[in-house]
Amino acid sequence: MVWKCSVCGFMKGGTDEPPKRCECGAPADKFSALSDEELKRIQVIDQTNDVHMEIINLAMKITEVAKKGIEINLDPSCVALFKQVHAEAWAIKRRSKAELVSHVKNGKWY
């Protein structure tokens, strides 16, 4: 069984009884058992958030590589392309970050 603290959202699994005290200090009566449906939803939310974080990390790597191309400054068409790639990667990063912010605001962050 997995238990969730109603005060801070902390989750603890593997026991038939809730923890005596939460990490936030809340007593056992502040814990409730999660249903199988709630657990599945949490797993999907967690996976989706991980995908967004990976996209953000990849976008940052792309911006770093594009910066190197800009610094090399081989010719104007290459530099223009690297600048475009840099800007597009930043846009992708911002969109994924905005989506993560909405997840936090809507309780989709565990």
C-alpha positions in Angstrom: 0.0 0.0 0.0 1.2 3.6 -0.7 0.3 6.3 1.8 0.2 10.1 1.0 0.5 12.9 3.5 -2.3 15.4 3.0 -0.1 18.2 4.5 3.0 18.0 2.3 2.3 15.3 -0.3 5.1 13.0 0.8 4.4 9.4 -0.2 5.6 6.2 1.6 4.9 2.7 0.4 5.4 -0.9 1.3 3.4 -1.0 4.6 -0.1 -1.8 5.5 -0.2 1.0 8.1 0.6 4.7 7.5 3.9 6.0 8.9 3.6 7.2 12.5 4.9 10.6 11.5 5.6 12.3 8.2 8.9 13.9 7.2 7.0 17.3 7.6 6.0 16.3 11.1 2.3 15.5 10.4 0.8 12.7 12.4 -0.3 9.3 11.0 -4.0 10.5 10.7 -2.9 13.0 7.9 -2.0 10.0 5.6 -4.4 8.4 3.3 -4.0 5.2 1.2 -3.8 5.8 -2.5 -6.0 3.8 -4.9 -4.6 1.8 -7.8 -6.0 4.4 -10.1 -4.2 7.2 -8.2 -1.0 5.3 -8.3 -1.2 4.8 -12.1 -1.9 8.5 -12.6 1.1 9.4 -10.4 3.3 7.1 -12.5 2.1 8.6 -15.8 2.6 12.2 -14.4 6.1 11.3 -13.2 7.1 9.8 -16.6 5.7 12.9 -18.4 7.6 15.3 -16.1 10.8 13.2 -16.8 10.2 13.6 -20.5 9.9 17.3 -20.2 13.1 17.5 -18.1 15.0 15.4 -20.7 13.7 17.7 -23.5 15.0 20.7 -21.5 18.4 19.1 -21.0 18.6 18.2 -24.7 17.6 21.7 -25.7 20.4 23.1 -23.5 22.9 20.8 -25.2 21.7 22.0 -28.6 22.2 25.6 -27.6 25.8 24.8 -26.4 26.6 23.1 -29.7 25.1 25.9 -31.7 27.1 28.5 -29.7 30.3 26.6 -30.7 29.3 26.8 -34.4 28.6 30.6 -34.0 32.0 31.1 -32.4 33.8 29.1 -35.2 32.3 31.7 -37.6 33.1 29.7 -40.8 30.8 31.6 -43.1 27.6 33.7 -42.9 25.2 30.9 -43.9 26.6 28.5 -41.2 26.4 31.3 -38.6 22.9 32.1 -39.6 21.8 28.5 -39.3 23.5 28.1 -35.9 21.8 31.2 -34.6 18.5 29.9 -35.8 19.1 26.5 -34.2 20.1 28.3 -30.9 16.9 30.3 -30.9 14.7 27.3 -31.7 16.3 25.3 -28.9 15.6 28.1 -26.4 12.0 28.2 -27.5 11.7 24.4 -27.0 13.2 24.8 -23.6 10.9 27.6 -22.6 7.8 25.6 -23.7 8.7 22.6 -21.7 9.5 24.7 -18.7 6.2 26.4 -19.0 4.4 23.1 -19.1 6.2 21.9 -16.0 5.2 25.1 -14.2 1.5 24.3 -15.2 2.0 20.8 -13.8 3.2 22.1 -10.5 0.3 24.6 -10.3 -2.2 21.8 -11.1 -0.8 19.3 -8.6 0.8 17.1 -11.3 4.2 17.0 -9.7 5.4 14.3 -7.4 
